[in-house]
């Protein structure tokens, strides 16, 4: 009976290393990119193996991130409960797991999707797991801005998985997530400022103060509002997307303004962070719904 419990626990620990909730959002935006890349339905092979490959690569990057951050994770309340800081898994086991996920992902993408998607996905993995986690995260308060390129790649990867080419519309999807990332993550950084300061990670509120960070969140949110209108202006999407984006942007902008005006509200940064996740999911869902609504109108 005890053996069964340990096996189950081990499975859950490995699963937790992959940051499943983050990966689900990554995979969702990648799938949206796949469907937006064609007027009809994407090829089944590209859809299935592209989704699987991108998801496994994102999971691999998450596991590498856990390993590289294990020594600081134990010092932070938000992360000390993770499997590695708790000693539930060894770093060797986690590295082996991450490597297997990476190899399987690259094989699937290279041989069953296309080499371009494999190369871009591997570059994204290295960008997050190595460039961001090892270097940028501890080198500059602009870490999340520069490193955000890796996290913004999924819809571009989904697009190339189906078409085998990089398109301007795919780059626009990339840009939306790239600009969304700083206000999303800086809100969390404000809420967890003391923890980042404790472990010596130079997040923006630690190095430049909360007031400056709140102003940057507001400015990036304004930029995000402008960029999310572009899909409609370029004819990439229609009124369903536009109306959804306007409502989502209005709420996000409200949160950003309130954060800037009311620094005494200590709960607001975390509420903003949580809303930003919902924001991105609904925004991309609206792009998908609008795409097929326009398709129906064309027939």
C-alpha positions in Angstrom: 0.0 0.0 0.0 2.8 2.4 0.9 4.6 1.6 -2.4 1.5 2.7 -4.4 1.3 6.0 -2.5 5.0 6.7 -3.1 4.6 6.0 -6.9 1.6 8.3 -7.0 3.4 11.0 -5.2 6.4 10.7 -7.5 4.2 11.1 -10.5 2.6 14.2 -9.1 6.0 15.6 -8.3 7.2 15.2 -11.8 4.0 16.6 -13.1 4.4 19.7 -10.9 7.9 20.3 -12.3 6.3 20.9 -15.7 4.3 23.9 -14.4 1.1 22.5 -16.0 -1.0 25.6 -15.6 1.6 27.8 -17.4 2.1 25.1 -20.1 -1.7 24.9 -20.7 -1.8 28.6 -21.5 1.3 28.3 -23.7 -0.2 25.4 -25.6 -3.5 27.2 -26.0 -1.9 30.2 -27.6 0.1 27.9 -29.8 -3.0 26.1 -30.9 -4.8 29.4 -31.6 -1.8 30.3 -33.8 -2.3 27.0 -35.7 -5.9 27.7 -36.4 -5.4 31.3 -37.4 -2.7 30.4 -39.9 -5.1 28.8 -42.4 -8.6 29.8 -43.6 -10.0 26.4 -42.9 -8.8 23.6 -40.6 -5.1 23.0 -40.1 -3.6 19.6 -41.1 -4.3 17.0 -38.5 -0.6 15.9 -38.4 0.6 19.4 -37.7 -2.1 20.0 -35.2 -1.5 16.9 -33.2 2.2 16.6 -33.3 2.8 20.3 -33.3 0.7 20.7 -30.1 2.4 17.7 -28.5 5.9 18.8 -29.4 5.4 22.4 -28.3 3.8 21.3 -25.1 6.6 18.9 -24.3 9.2 21.5 -25.1 7.5 24.0 -22.8 7.3 21.4 -20.0 11.0 20.6 -20.5 11.9 24.3 -20.2 9.8 24.5 -17.0 11.7 21.6 -15.5 15.1 23.1 -16.3 13.8 26.3 -14.7 13.0 24.4 -11.5 16.4 22.8 -11.4 18.3 26.1 -12.0 16.2 28.0 -9.4 16.1 25.3 -6.7 18.5 27.0 -4.5 16.6 30.3 -4.4 13.2 28.6 -4.4 13.8 27.3 -0.9 14.1 30.8 0.3 10.9 32.2 -1.2 7.5 31.5 0.3 5.9 31.3 -3.2 8.2 28.6 -4.3 9.6 26.7 -1.3 6.9 24.1 -1.6 8.1 22.9 -5.0 9.4 19.3 -5.3 13.1 20.1 -5.5 13.4 22.5 -2.6 11.4 19.9 -0.5 13.7 17.1 -1.5 11.0 15.0 -3.1 13.1 14.6 -6.2 16.8 14.9 -6.9 18.2 17.4 -9.4 19.7 14.5 -11.4 16.2 12.9 -11.8 14.7 16.3 -12.8 17.5 17.0 -15.3 17.0 13.5 -16.8 13.3 14.1 -17.0 13.8 17.5 -18.7 16.2 16.1 -21.2 13.9 13.2 -22.2 11.0 15.7 -22.7 13.3 17.9 -24.8 14.5 15.1 -27.0 11.0 13.7 -27.6 9.7 17.2 -28.4 12.5 17.9 -30.9 12.1 14.5 -32.6 8.4 15.1 -33.0 8.7 18.6 -34.3 11.7 17.9 -36.7 10.4 14.7 -38.3 6.6 15.0 -38.0 6.1 18.7 -38.3 8.9 20.7 -39.9 12.5 21.7 -39.1 11.7 25.5 -38.8 9.3 24.8 -35.9 11.8 22.5 -34.3 14.6 25.1 -34.5 12.3 28.0 -33.2 10.9 25.9 -30.4 14.4 24.8 -29.3 15.6 28.4 -29.4 12.6 29.4 -27.3 13.5 26.6 -24.8 17.1 27.8 -24.5 16.0 31.4 -24.3 13.8 30.7 -21.3 15.7 27.9 -19.5 19.2 29.2 -20.0 19.4 32.8 -21.2 16.6 34.1 -19.0 16.9 31.8 -15.9 20.7 31.6 -15.7 21.8 35.1 -17.0 19.1 37.7 -17.4 17.0 37.0 -14.3 19.9 37.9 -12.0 21.7 40.4 -14.2 19.2 43.2 -15.0 15.8 44.6 -13.8 14.8 44.4 -17.5 15.1 40.6 -17.2 11.4 39.9 -17.9 11.3 42.4 -20.8 14.2 40.8 -22.7 13.4 37.3 -21.6 9.8 37.7 -22.5 10.6 36.9 -26.1 10.9 33.2 -25.3 7.5 33.2 -23.5 5.9 35.1 -26.4 6.9 32.5 -29.0 4.1 29.9 -28.8 1.6 31.4 -31.3 4.4 31.9 -33.7 5.5 28.3 -33.2 1.9 27.1 -33.8 1.7 29.2 -37.0 4.9 27.8 -38.4 3.9 24.2 -37.4 1.1 24.4 -39.9 2.5 26.7 -42.6 6.2 26.1 -42.4 6.8 29.9 -42.6 7.0 33.0 -40.5 4.1 35.4 -41.3 3.5 39.0 -40.2 0.3 38.0 -38.5 2.2 35.4 -36.5 4.6 38.1 -35.4 1.7 40.3 -34.3 0.5 37.5 -32.0 4.1 37.3 -30.7 4.1 41.0 -30.1 0.8 40.9 -28.1 2.3 38.4 -25.6 5.6 40.1 -25.6 4.1 43.4 -24.5 1.6 41.7 -22.1 4.4 40.0 -20.2 6.0 42.9 -18.3 2.7 44.3 -16.7 1.7 40.7 -16.0 4.9 39.7 -14.2 5.7 43.1 -12.6 2.4 43.0 -10.8 3.5 39.7 -9.3 7.0 41.1 -8.6 5.4 44.0 -6.5 3.3 41.5 -4.6 6.5 39.4 -3.9 9.0 42.2 -3.7 10.4 41.2 -0.3 11.0 37.7 -1.5 12.9 38.7 -4.6 14.9 41.2 -2.5 15.8 38.4 -0.1 17.3 36.2 -2.7 19.0 39.0 -4.6 17.0 38.8 -7.8 16.9 42.4 -9.3 13.3 42.6 -10.2 12.2 46.1 -11.1 10.4 47.0 -7.8 13.5 45.9 -6.0 16.0 48.0 -7.9 13.9 51.0 -8.9 11.1 51.0 -6.3 7.4 50.2 -6.5 6.3 53.7 -7.7 8.5 53.4 -10.8 7.3 49.8 -11.4 3.7 50.8 -11.2 4.3 53.6 -13.7 5.9 51.1 -16.1 3.0 48.7 -15.7 0.6 51.5 -16.7 2.7 52.5 -19.7 3.1 49.0 -20.9 -0.7 48.4 -20.4 -1.4 51.5 -22.6 1.0 50.1 -25.2 -0.8 46.7 -25.0 -4.2 48.3 -25.5 -2.9 49.9 -28.7 -1.3 46.7 -30.0 -4.3 44.6 -29.4 -6.4 46.8 -31.7 -4.0 46.1 -34.6 -5.5 42.7 -35.6 -8.8 44.4 -36.3 -7.1 47.3 -38.2 -5.2 45.0 -40.4 -8.2 42.8 -41.2 -6.9 39.9 -39.3 -9.9 39.8 -37.1 -13.4 41.3 -36.9 -15.9 42.9 -34.5 -16.1 39.9 -32.2 -12.5 40.2 -31.4 -12.5 43.9 -31.3 -15.4 44.2 -28.9 -13.8 41.6 -26.6 -10.4 43.2 -26.7 -11.9 46.6 -25.9 -13.6 45.3 -22.8 -10.6 43.3 -21.7 -8.3 46.2 -22.3 -10.6 48.6 -20.3 -10.5 46.3 -17.3 -6.7 45.8 -17.5 -6.2 49.6 -17.9 -8.4 50.2 -14.9 -6.3 47.8 -12.8 -3.1 49.5 -14.0 -4.4 53.0 -13.2 -5.6 51.9 -9.8 -2.2 50.3 -9.0 -0.5 53.6 -9.9 -3.0 55.8 -8.0 -3.5 53.5 -4.9 -0.1 52.0 -3.8 -1.6 51.5 -0.3 -3.9 48.8 -1.7 -1.6 45.8 -1.0 -4.0 43.2 -2.6 -4.3 45.0 -5.9 -1.0 43.8 -7.5 -2.0 40.1 -7.0 -5.5 40.8 -8.3 -3.9 42.5 -11.4 -1.6 39.5 -11.9 -4.5 37.0 -11.8 -6.6 39.1 -14.1 -3.8 39.3 -16.6 -3.8 35.5 -17.0 -7.6 35.5 -17.6 -7.1 38.5 -20.0 -4.7 36.6 -22.2 -6.7 33.4 -22.4 -10.0 35.2 -23.3 -8.2 37.5 -25.8 -6.8 34.5 -27.7 -10.1 32.7 -27.5 -11.8 35.7 -29.1 -9.3 35.7 -31.9 -10.1 32.0 -32.5 -13.9 32.5 -32.4 -13.7 35.6 -34.6 -11.6 33.8 -37.2 -14.1 31.1 -37.8 -17.0 33.5 -37.6 -15.4 35.5 -40.5 -14.8 32.2 -42.3 -18.5 31.4 -42.2 -19.4 34.8 -43.5 -17.1 34.3 -46.5 -19.1 31.3 -47.7 
